[in-house]
Every structure is written in C-alpha cells, then in structure tokens.
Amino acid sequence: MGLTASEAVRLFFHRIAVDQAFPLELNVPNARTRRAMAESEEMMRRGTARFASADEVFAELEEARGQ
C-alpha cells in the first residue's frame, strides 16, 4: 500500500478515534469452517491432496456451478 509502519499505525488509531470502533471485523470461525480448516491442515501435514492440479480444482468448481 505504500505506507510505513508508523503511518499504518497512525491511520489505524485515527480510524478508531473517528469511528469509535475497531476498524477490523474479528470473527470466530463457525463449526463448518473449523472442520474445513482442520481437514486442510491434516492434508498438508500428510502431504495428501484432493486434487492433483489447479486445473482439477477449477474443473470441479465449474461442474458444481453448472449443477
């Protein structure tokens, strides 16, 4: 973004002062997201993957979109 660290911090605190709120949305992942994250981490740990290539990922996404 072209900001120094001090400029970014100053901007962050300025938004807090102006908006009287934290400028970021902090959410705890729901159960479905936590399961997907755990599955992904396990796949990375084991070195297994559901798809052999990005092309396979996009092909399945296109197929699902068409249904």
N, CA, C and O atoms as a Maestro MAE file, in Angstrom:
{
 s_m_m2io_version
 :::
 2.0.0
}

f_m_ct {
 s_m_title
 :::
 protein
 m_atom[268] {
  # First column is atom index #
  i_m_mmod_type
  r_m_x_coord
  r_m_y_coord
  r_m_z_coord
  i_m_residue_number
  s_m_chain_name
  s_m_pdb_residue_name
  s_m_pdb_atom_name
  i_m_atomic_number
  :::
  1 25 0.820 -1.195 0.000 1 A "MET " " N  " 7
  2 3 0.000 0.000 0.000 1 A "MET " " CA " 6
  3 2 0.863 1.257 0.000 1 A "MET " " C  " 6
  4 15 0.346 2.353 -0.221 1 A "MET " " O  " 8
  5 25 2.134 1.126 0.238 2 A "GLY " " N  " 7
  6 3 2.987 2.300 0.229 2 A "GLY " " CA " 6
  7 2 2.993 3.067 1.538 2 A "GLY " " C  " 6
  8 15 3.305 4.258 1.554 2 A "GLY " " O  " 8
  9 25 2.653 2.408 2.633 3 A "LEU " " N  " 7
  10 3 2.660 3.055 3.946 3 A "LEU " " CA " 6
  11 2 3.834 2.544 4.768 3 A "LEU " " C  " 6
  12 15 4.206 1.373 4.693 3 A "LEU " " O  " 8
  13 25 4.403 3.440 5.546 4 A "THR " " N  " 7
  14 3 5.393 2.982 6.515 4 A "THR " " CA " 6
  15 2 4.635 2.361 7.681 4 A "THR " " C  " 6
  16 15 3.422 2.534 7.801 4 A "THR " " O  " 8
  17 25 5.341 1.646 8.529 5 A "ALA " " N  " 7
  18 3 4.697 1.035 9.694 5 A "ALA " " CA " 6
  19 2 4.083 2.103 10.593 5 A "ALA " " C  " 6
  20 15 2.970 1.930 11.088 5 A "ALA " " O  " 8
  21 25 4.795 3.199 10.805 6 A "SER " " N  " 7
  22 3 4.259 4.247 11.682 6 A "SER " " CA " 6
  23 2 3.035 4.918 11.058 6 A "SER " " C  " 6
  24 15 2.105 5.283 11.777 6 A "SER " " O  " 8
  25 25 3.019 5.089 9.734 7 A "GLU " " N  " 7
  26 3 1.838 5.662 9.075 7 A "GLU " " CA " 6
  27 2 0.639 4.724 9.192 7 A "GLU " " C  " 6
  28 15 -0.487 5.171 9.408 7 A "GLU " " O  " 8
  29 25 0.885 3.431 9.050 8 A "ALA " " N  " 7
  30 3 -0.197 2.455 9.157 8 A "ALA " " CA " 6
  31 2 -0.786 2.448 10.565 8 A "ALA " " C  " 6
  32 15 -2.005 2.393 10.727 8 A "ALA " " O  " 8
  33 25 0.066 2.504 11.574 9 A "VAL " " N  " 7
  34 3 -0.409 2.528 12.963 9 A "VAL " " CA " 6
  35 2 -1.191 3.810 13.227 9 A "VAL " " C  " 6
  36 15 -2.247 3.779 13.859 9 A "VAL " " O  " 8
  37 25 -0.671 4.940 12.741 10 A "ARG " " N  " 7
  38 3 -1.364 6.221 12.922 10 A "ARG " " CA " 6
  39 2 -2.741 6.183 12.257 10 A "ARG " " C  " 6
  40 15 -3.725 6.634 12.843 10 A "ARG " " O  " 8
  41 25 -2.814 5.651 11.046 11 A "LEU " " N  " 7
  42 3 -4.085 5.535 10.335 11 A "LEU " " CA " 6
  43 2 -5.044 4.617 11.085 11 A "LEU " " C  " 6
  44 15 -6.235 4.912 11.191 11 A "LEU " " O  " 8
  45 25 -4.531 3.515 11.598 12 A "PHE " " N  " 7
  46 3 -5.334 2.570 12.371 12 A "PHE " " CA " 6
  47 2 -5.968 3.259 13.582 12 A "PHE " " C  " 6
  48 15 -7.172 3.143 13.811 12 A "PHE " " O  " 8
  49 25 -5.144 3.977 14.357 13 A "PHE " " N  " 7
  50 3 -5.665 4.666 15.537 13 A "PHE " " CA " 6
  51 2 -6.593 5.816 15.163 13 A "PHE " " C  " 6
  52 15 -7.539 6.111 15.893 13 A "PHE " " O  " 8
  53 25 -6.334 6.460 14.043 14 A "HIS " " N  " 7
  54 3 -7.217 7.535 13.577 14 A "HIS " " CA " 6
  55 2 -8.613 6.968 13.285 14 A "HIS " " C  " 6
  56 15 -9.615 7.578 13.656 14 A "HIS " " O  " 8
  57 25 -8.684 5.800 12.620 15 A "ARG " " N  " 7
  58 3 -9.984 5.188 12.314 15 A "ARG " " CA " 6
  59 2 -10.713 4.812 13.603 15 A "ARG " " C  " 6
  60 15 -11.933 4.950 13.688 15 A "ARG " " O  " 8
  61 25 -9.980 4.342 14.596 16 A "ILE " " N  " 7
  62 3 -10.612 4.018 15.879 16 A "ILE " " CA " 6
  63 2 -11.214 5.276 16.486 16 A "ILE " " C  " 6
  64 15 -12.349 5.252 16.962 16 A "ILE " " O  " 8
  65 25 -10.467 6.375 16.475 17 A "ALA " " N  " 7
  66 3 -10.949 7.629 17.057 17 A "ALA " " CA " 6
  67 2 -12.157 8.171 16.300 17 A "ALA " " C  " 6
  68 15 -13.129 8.605 16.919 17 A "ALA " " O  " 8
  69 25 -12.111 8.151 14.989 18 A "VAL " " N  " 7
  70 3 -13.200 8.706 14.176 18 A "VAL " " CA " 6
  71 2 -14.459 7.846 14.271 18 A "VAL " " C  " 6
  72 15 -15.558 8.365 14.464 18 A "VAL " " O  " 8
  73 25 -14.294 6.534 14.135 19 A "ASP " " N  " 7
  74 3 -15.446 5.626 14.097 19 A "ASP " " CA " 6
  75 2 -15.908 5.176 15.477 19 A "ASP " " C  " 6
  76 15 -17.005 4.635 15.621 19 A "ASP " " O  " 8
  77 25 -15.076 5.397 16.489 20 A "GLN " " N  " 7
  78 3 -15.365 4.906 17.841 20 A "GLN " " CA " 6
  79 2 -15.622 3.394 17.819 20 A "GLN " " C  " 6
  80 15 -16.484 2.883 18.534 20 A "GLN " " O  " 8
  81 25 -14.858 2.703 16.986 21 A "ALA " " N  " 7
  82 3 -14.984 1.249 16.855 21 A "ALA " " CA " 6
  83 2 -13.685 0.692 16.301 21 A "ALA " " C  " 6
  84 15 -12.890 1.412 15.697 21 A "ALA " " O  " 8
  85 25 -13.486 -0.573 16.511 22 A "PHE " " N  " 7
  86 3 -12.319 -1.261 15.980 22 A "PHE " " CA " 6
  87 2 -12.486 -1.373 14.470 22 A "PHE " " C  " 6
  88 15 -13.536 -1.828 14.015 22 A "PHE " " O  " 8
  89 25 -11.499 -0.980 13.677 23 A "PRO " " N  " 7
  90 3 -11.695 -0.926 12.224 23 A "PRO " " CA " 6
  91 2 -11.612 -2.266 11.496 23 A "PRO " " C  " 6
  92 15 -11.685 -2.304 10.268 23 A "PRO " " O  " 8
  93 25 -11.464 -3.337 12.220 24 A "LEU " " N  " 7
  94 3 -11.399 -4.662 11.608 24 A "LEU " " CA " 6
  95 2 -12.525 -5.511 12.155 24 A "LEU " " C  " 6
  96 15 -12.913 -5.376 13.315 24 A "LEU " " O  " 8
  97 25 -13.044 -6.385 11.317 25 A "GLU " " N  " 7
  98 3 -14.076 -7.297 11.759 25 A "GLU " " CA " 6
  99 2 -13.407 -8.573 12.264 25 A "GLU " " C  " 6
  100 15 -12.733 -9.267 11.503 25 A "GLU " " O  " 8
  101 25 -13.591 -8.874 13.528 26 A "LEU " " N  " 7
  102 3 -12.990 -10.070 14.111 26 A "LEU " " CA " 6
  103 2 -14.079 -11.107 14.322 26 A "LEU " " C  " 6
  104 15 -15.048 -10.863 15.041 26 A "LEU " " O  " 8
  105 25 -13.919 -12.252 13.700 27 A "ASN " " N  " 7
  106 3 -14.910 -13.317 13.800 27 A "ASN " " CA " 6
  107 2 -14.236 -14.618 14.190 27 A "ASN " " C  " 6
  108 15 -13.097 -14.889 13.812 27 A "ASN " " O  " 8
  109 25 -14.954 -15.404 14.942 28 A "VAL " " N  " 7
  110 3 -14.502 -16.749 15.280 28 A "VAL " " CA " 6
  111 2 -15.104 -17.676 14.233 28 A "VAL " " C  " 6
  112 15 -16.306 -17.605 13.978 28 A "VAL " " O  " 8
  113 25 -14.308 -18.536 13.624 29 A "PRO " " N  " 7
  114 3 -14.847 -19.433 12.605 29 A "PRO " " CA " 6
  115 2 -15.944 -20.333 13.171 29 A "PRO " " C  " 6
  116 15 -15.857 -20.790 14.311 29 A "PRO " " O  " 8
  117 25 -16.980 -20.582 12.363 30 A "ASN " " N  " 7
  118 3 -18.045 -21.477 12.809 30 A "ASN " " CA " 6
  119 2 -17.567 -22.928 12.721 30 A "ASN " " C  " 6
  120 15 -16.454 -23.194 12.269 30 A "ASN " " O  " 8
  121 25 -18.404 -23.848 13.149 31 A "ALA " " N  " 7
  122 3 -18.008 -25.262 13.220 31 A "ALA " " CA " 6
  123 2 -17.637 -25.816 11.844 31 A "ALA " " C  " 6
  124 15 -16.672 -26.569 11.721 31 A "ALA " " O  " 8
  125 25 -18.388 -25.451 10.823 32 A "ARG " " N  " 7
  126 3 -18.103 -25.961 9.475 32 A "ARG " " CA " 6
  127 2 -16.734 -25.478 8.995 32 A "ARG " " C  " 6
  128 15 -15.959 -26.248 8.428 32 A "ARG " " O  " 8
  129 25 -16.448 -24.207 9.224 33 A "THR " " N  " 7
  130 3 -15.163 -23.645 8.811 33 A "THR " " CA " 6
  131 2 -14.021 -24.277 9.591 33 A "THR " " C  " 6
  132 15 -12.972 -24.575 9.020 33 A "THR " " O  " 8
  133 25 -14.213 -24.487 10.902 34 A "ARG " " N  " 7
  134 3 -13.168 -25.126 11.715 34 A "ARG " " CA " 6
  135 2 -12.869 -26.536 11.218 34 A "ARG " " C  " 6
  136 15 -11.709 -26.946 11.180 34 A "ARG " " O  " 8
  137 25 -13.915 -27.286 10.835 35 A "ARG " " N  " 7
  138 3 -13.697 -28.636 10.296 35 A "ARG " " CA " 6
  139 2 -12.918 -28.576 8.990 35 A "ARG " " C  " 6
  140 15 -12.006 -29.373 8.771 35 A "ARG " " O  " 8
  141 25 -13.274 -27.634 8.122 36 A "ALA " " N  " 7
  142 3 -12.568 -27.495 6.842 36 A "ALA " " CA " 6
  143 2 -11.114 -27.108 7.070 36 A "ALA " " C  " 6
  144 15 -10.222 -27.602 6.381 36 A "ALA " " O  " 8
  145 25 -10.873 -26.229 8.032 37 A "MET " " N  " 7
  146 3 -9.504 -25.820 8.343 37 A "MET " " CA " 6
  147 2 -8.704 -27.004 8.876 37 A "MET " " C  " 6
  148 15 -7.554 -27.204 8.487 37 A "MET " " O  " 8
  149 25 -9.309 -27.789 9.765 38 A "ALA " " N  " 7
  150 3 -8.621 -28.954 10.326 38 A "ALA " " CA " 6
  151 2 -8.325 -29.978 9.230 38 A "ALA " " C  " 6
  152 15 -7.247 -30.572 9.203 38 A "ALA " " O  " 8
  153 25 -9.290 -30.181 8.326 39 A "GLU " " N  " 7
  154 3 -9.081 -31.118 7.215 39 A "GLU " " CA " 6
  155 2 -7.937 -30.643 6.327 39 A "GLU " " C  " 6
  156 15 -7.094 -31.438 5.911 39 A "GLU " " O  " 8
  157 25 -7.914 -29.368 6.044 40 A "SER " " N  " 7
  158 3 -6.857 -28.798 5.204 40 A "SER " " CA " 6
  159 2 -5.488 -28.942 5.868 40 A "SER " " C  " 6
  160 15 -4.511 -29.315 5.218 40 A "SER " " O  " 8
  161 25 -5.424 -28.645 7.159 41 A "GLU " " N  " 7
  162 3 -4.154 -28.769 7.885 41 A "GLU " " CA " 6
  163 2 -3.672 -30.216 7.907 41 A "GLU " " C  " 6
  164 15 -2.477 -30.479 7.772 41 A "GLU " " O  " 8
  165 25 -4.606 -31.153 8.078 42 A "GLU " " N  " 7
  166 3 -4.245 -32.569 8.087 42 A "GLU " " CA " 6
  167 2 -3.741 -33.004 6.713 42 A "GLU " " C  " 6
  168 15 -2.772 -33.758 6.621 42 A "GLU " " O  " 8
  169 25 -4.381 -32.542 5.656 43 A "MET " " N  " 7
  170 3 -3.940 -32.877 4.300 43 A "MET " " CA " 6
  171 2 -2.538 -32.326 4.047 43 A "MET " " C  " 6
  172 15 -1.707 -32.996 3.433 43 A "MET " " O  " 8
  173 25 -2.278 -31.126 4.510 44 A "MET " " N  " 7
  174 3 -0.946 -30.541 4.335 44 A "MET " " CA " 6
  175 2 0.086 -31.322 5.142 44 A "MET " " C  " 6
  176 15 1.197 -31.564 4.670 44 A "MET " " O  " 8
  177 25 -0.283 -31.714 6.360 45 A "ARG " " N  " 7
  178 3 0.639 -32.457 7.220 45 A "ARG " " CA " 6
  179 2 1.013 -33.797 6.600 45 A "ARG " " C  " 6
  180 15 2.175 -34.202 6.629 45 A "ARG " " O  " 8
  181 25 0.013 -34.486 6.035 46 A "ARG " " N  " 7
  182 3 0.247 -35.801 5.439 46 A "ARG " " CA " 6
  183 2 0.784 -35.725 4.017 46 A "ARG " " C  " 6
  184 15 1.263 -36.722 3.478 46 A "ARG " " O  " 8
  185 25 0.708 -34.570 3.422 47 A "GLY " " N  " 7
  186 3 1.162 -34.431 2.041 47 A "GLY " " CA " 6
  187 2 0.173 -34.994 1.037 47 A "GLY " " C  " 6
  188 15 0.530 -35.285 -0.105 47 A "GLY " " O  " 8
  189 25 -1.068 -35.145 1.466 48 A "THR " " N  " 7
  190 3 -2.103 -35.627 0.549 48 A "THR " " CA " 6
  191 2 -2.919 -34.444 0.068 48 A "THR " " C  " 6
  192 15 -3.014 -33.417 0.739 48 A "THR " " O  " 8
  193 25 -3.493 -34.605 -1.081 49 A "ALA " " N  " 7
  194 3 -4.332 -33.543 -1.624 49 A "ALA " " CA " 6
  195 2 -5.509 -34.172 -2.342 49 A "ALA " " C  " 6
  196 15 -5.426 -35.295 -2.838 49 A "ALA " " O  " 8
  197 25 -6.588 -33.446 -2.389 50 A "ARG " " N  " 7
  198 3 -7.783 -33.930 -3.057 50 A "ARG " " CA " 6
  199 2 -7.665 -33.780 -4.569 50 A "ARG " " C  " 6
  200 15 -8.304 -34.511 -5.326 50 A "ARG " " O  " 8
  201 25 -6.856 -32.840 -4.995 51 A "PHE " " N  " 7
  202 3 -6.674 -32.563 -6.416 51 A "PHE " " CA " 6
  203 2 -5.194 -32.629 -6.760 51 A "PHE " " C  " 6
  204 15 -4.341 -32.261 -5.953 51 A "PHE " " O  " 8
  205 25 -4.903 -33.097 -7.954 52 A "ALA " " N  " 7
  206 3 -3.512 -33.191 -8.394 52 A "ALA " " CA " 6
  207 2 -3.022 -31.890 -9.003 52 A "ALA " " C  " 6
  208 15 -1.817 -31.655 -9.098 52 A "ALA " " O  " 8
  209 25 -3.965 -31.037 -9.421 53 A "SER " " N  " 7
  210 3 -3.556 -29.786 -10.062 53 A "SER " " CA " 6
  211 2 -4.633 -28.726 -9.884 53 A "SER " " C  " 6
  212 15 -5.765 -29.021 -9.502 53 A "SER " " O  " 8
  213 25 -4.259 -27.501 -10.166 54 A "ALA " " N  " 7
  214 3 -5.221 -26.400 -10.110 54 A "ALA " " CA " 6
  215 2 -6.309 -26.590 -11.161 54 A "ALA " " C  " 6
  216 15 -7.461 -26.220 -10.938 54 A "ALA " " O  " 8
  217 25 -5.947 -27.164 -12.302 55 A "ASP " " N  " 7
  218 3 -6.942 -27.414 -13.352 55 A "ASP " " CA " 6
  219 2 -8.061 -28.324 -12.844 55 A "ASP " " C  " 6
  220 15 -9.229 -28.113 -13.170 55 A "ASP " " O  " 8
  221 25 -7.707 -29.329 -12.051 56 A "GLU " " N  " 7
  222 3 -8.719 -30.219 -11.479 56 A "GLU " " CA " 6
  223 2 -9.630 -29.465 -10.519 56 A "GLU " " C  " 6
  224 15 -10.838 -29.701 -10.493 56 A "GLU " " O  " 8
  225 25 -9.065 -28.568 -9.737 57 A "VAL " " N  " 7
  226 3 -9.858 -27.766 -8.805 57 A "VAL " " CA " 6
  227 2 -10.878 -26.949 -9.588 57 A "VAL " " C  " 6
  228 15 -12.068 -26.963 -9.273 57 A "VAL " " O  " 8
  229 25 -10.408 -26.236 -10.610 58 A "PHE " " N  " 7
  230 3 -11.304 -25.372 -11.374 58 A "PHE " " CA " 6
  231 2 -12.342 -26.180 -12.152 58 A "PHE " " C  " 6
  232 15 -13.477 -25.732 -12.313 58 A "PHE " " O  " 8
  233 25 -11.969 -27.357 -12.633 59 A "ALA " " N  " 7
  234 3 -12.928 -28.208 -13.339 59 A "ALA " " CA " 6
  235 2 -14.062 -28.622 -12.407 59 A "ALA " " C  " 6
  236 15 -15.228 -28.605 -12.800 59 A "ALA " " O  " 8
  237 25 -13.724 -28.991 -11.176 60 A "GLU " " N  " 7
  238 3 -14.774 -29.374 -10.223 60 A "GLU " " CA " 6
  239 2 -15.630 -28.176 -9.843 60 A "GLU " " C  " 6
  240 15 -16.846 -28.310 -9.698 60 A "GLU " " O  " 8
  241 25 -15.018 -27.010 -9.679 61 A "LEU " " N  " 7
  242 3 -15.794 -25.810 -9.372 61 A "LEU " " CA " 6
  243 2 -16.767 -25.482 -10.497 61 A "LEU " " C  " 6
  244 15 -17.920 -25.134 -10.242 61 A "LEU " " O  " 8
  245 25 -16.307 -25.593 -11.736 62 A "GLU " " N  " 7
  246 3 -17.179 -25.335 -12.888 62 A "GLU " " CA " 6
  247 2 -18.322 -26.343 -12.937 62 A "GLU " " C  " 6
  248 15 -19.465 -25.986 -13.223 62 A "GLU " " O  " 8
  249 25 -18.004 -27.605 -12.657 63 A "GLU " " N  " 7
  250 3 -19.030 -28.645 -12.654 63 A "GLU " " CA " 6
  251 2 -20.074 -28.370 -11.573 63 A "GLU " " C  " 6
  252 15 -21.274 -28.490 -11.819 63 A "GLU " " O  " 8
  253 25 -19.621 -28.005 -10.390 64 A "ALA " " N  " 7
  254 3 -20.536 -27.713 -9.284 64 A "ALA " " CA " 6
  255 2 -21.391 -26.487 -9.600 64 A "ALA " " C  " 6
  256 15 -22.569 -26.444 -9.244 64 A "ALA " " O  " 8
  257 25 -20.818 -25.514 -10.253 65 A "ARG " " N  " 7
  258 3 -21.550 -24.297 -10.604 65 A "ARG " " CA " 6
  259 2 -22.644 -24.592 -11.629 65 A "ARG " " C  " 6
  260 15 -23.695 -23.952 -11.621 65 A "ARG " " O  " 8
  261 25 -22.396 -25.558 -12.509 66 A "GLY " " N  " 7
  262 3 -23.364 -25.914 -13.532 66 A "GLY " " CA " 6
  263 2 -24.533 -26.731 -13.017 66 A "GLY " " C  " 6
  264 15 -25.546 -26.855 -13.705 66 A "GLY " " O  " 8
  265 25 -24.413 -27.288 -11.827 67 A "GLN " " N  " 7
  266 3 -25.476 -28.149 -11.285 67 A "GLN " " CA " 6
  267 2 -26.565 -27.351 -10.654 67 A "GLN " " C  " 6
  268 15 -27.534 -27.919 -10.150 67 A "GLN " " O  " 8
  :::
 }
 m_bond[267] {
  # First column is bond index #
  i_m_from
  i_m_to
  i_m_order
  :::
  1 1 2 1
  2 2 3 1
  3 3 4 2
  4 3 5 1
  5 5 6 1
  6 6 7 1
  7 7 8 2
  8 7 9 1
  9 9 10 1
  10 10 11 1
  11 11 12 2
  12 11 13 1
  13 13 14 1
  14 14 15 1
  15 15 16 2
  16 15 17 1
  17 17 18 1
  18 18 19 1
  19 19 20 2
  20 19 21 1
  21 21 22 1
  22 22 23 1
  23 23 24 2
  24 23 25 1
  25 25 26 1
  26 26 27 1
  27 27 28 2
  28 27 29 1
  29 29 30 1
  30 30 31 1
  31 31 32 2
  32 31 33 1
  33 33 34 1
  34 34 35 1
  35 35 36 2
  36 35 37 1
  37 37 38 1
  38 38 39 1
  39 39 40 2
  40 39 41 1
  41 41 42 1
  42 42 43 1
  43 43 44 2
  44 43 45 1
  45 45 46 1
  46 46 47 1
  47 47 48 2
  48 47 49 1
  49 49 50 1
  50 50 51 1
  51 51 52 2
  52 51 53 1
  53 53 54 1
  54 54 55 1
  55 55 56 2
  56 55 57 1
  57 57 58 1
  58 58 59 1
  59 59 60 2
  60 59 61 1
  61 61 62 1
  62 62 63 1
  63 63 64 2
  64 63 65 1
  65 65 66 1
  66 66 67 1
  67 67 68 2
  68 67 69 1
  69 69 70 1
  70 70 71 1
  71 71 72 2
  72 71 73 1
  73 73 74 1
  74 74 75 1
  75 75 76 2
  76 75 77 1
  77 77 78 1
  78 78 79 1
  79 79 80 2
  80 79 81 1
  81 81 82 1
  82 82 83 1
  83 83 84 2
  84 83 85 1
  85 85 86 1
  86 86 87 1
  87 87 88 2
  88 87 89 1
  89 89 90 1
  90 90 91 1
  91 91 92 2
  92 91 93 1
  93 93 94 1
  94 94 95 1
  95 95 96 2
  96 95 97 1
  97 97 98 1
  98 98 99 1
  99 99 100 2
  100 99 101 1
  101 101 102 1
  102 102 103 1
  103 103 104 2
  104 103 105 1
  105 105 106 1
  106 106 107 1
  107 107 108 2
  108 107 109 1
  109 109 110 1
  110 110 111 1
  111 111 112 2
  112 111 113 1
  113 113 114 1
  114 114 115 1
  115 115 116 2
  116 115 117 1
  117 117 118 1
  118 118 119 1
  119 119 120 2
  120 119 121 1
  121 121 122 1
  122 122 123 1
  123 123 124 2
  124 123 125 1
  125 125 126 1
  126 126 127 1
  127 127 128 2
  128 127 129 1
  129 129 130 1
  130 130 131 1
  131 131 132 2
  132 131 133 1
  133 133 134 1
  134 134 135 1
  135 135 136 2
  136 135 137 1
  137 137 138 1
  138 138 139 1
  139 139 140 2
  140 139 141 1
  141 141 142 1
  142 142 143 1
  143 143 144 2
  144 143 145 1
  145 145 146 1
  146 146 147 1
  147 147 148 2
  148 147 149 1
  149 149 150 1
  150 150 151 1
  151 151 152 2
  152 151 153 1
  153 153 154 1
  154 154 155 1
  155 155 156 2
  156 155 157 1
  157 157 158 1
  158 158 159 1
  159 159 160 2
  160 159 161 1
  161 161 162 1
  162 162 163 1
  163 163 164 2
  164 163 165 1
  165 165 166 1
  166 166 167 1
  167 167 168 2
  168 167 169 1
  169 169 170 1
  170 170 171 1
  171 171 172 2
  172 171 173 1
  173 173 174 1
  174 174 175 1
  175 175 176 2
  176 175 177 1
  177 177 178 1
  178 178 179 1
  179 179 180 2
  180 179 181 1
  181 181 182 1
  182 182 183 1
  183 183 184 2
  184 183 185 1
  185 185 186 1
  186 186 187 1
  187 187 188 2
  188 187 189 1
  189 189 190 1
  190 190 191 1
  191 191 192 2
  192 191 193 1
  193 193 194 1
  194 194 195 1
  195 195 196 2
  196 195 197 1
  197 197 198 1
  198 198 199 1
  199 199 200 2
  200 199 201 1
  201 201 202 1
  202 202 203 1
  203 203 204 2
  204 203 205 1
  205 205 206 1
  206 206 207 1
  207 207 208 2
  208 207 209 1
  209 209 210 1
  210 210 211 1
  211 211 212 2
  212 211 213 1
  213 213 214 1
  214 214 215 1
  215 215 216 2
  216 215 217 1
  217 217 218 1
  218 218 219 1
  219 219 220 2
  220 219 221 1
  221 221 222 1
  222 222 223 1
  223 223 224 2
  224 223 225 1
  225 225 226 1
  226 226 227 1
  227 227 228 2
  228 227 229 1
  229 229 230 1
  230 230 231 1
  231 231 232 2
  232 231 233 1
  233 233 234 1
  234 234 235 1
  235 235 236 2
  236 235 237 1
  237 237 238 1
  238 238 239 1
  239 239 240 2
  240 239 241 1
  241 241 242 1
  242 242 243 1
  243 243 244 2
  244 243 245 1
  245 245 246 1
  246 246 247 1
  247 247 248 2
  248 247 249 1
  249 249 250 1
  250 250 251 1
  251 251 252 2
  252 251 253 1
  253 253 254 1
  254 254 255 1
  255 255 256 2
  256 255 257 1
  257 257 258 1
  258 258 259 1
  259 259 260 2
  260 259 261 1
  261 261 262 1
  262 262 263 1
  263 263 264 2
  264 263 265 1
  265 265 266 1
  266 266 267 1
  267 267 268 2
  :::
 }
}
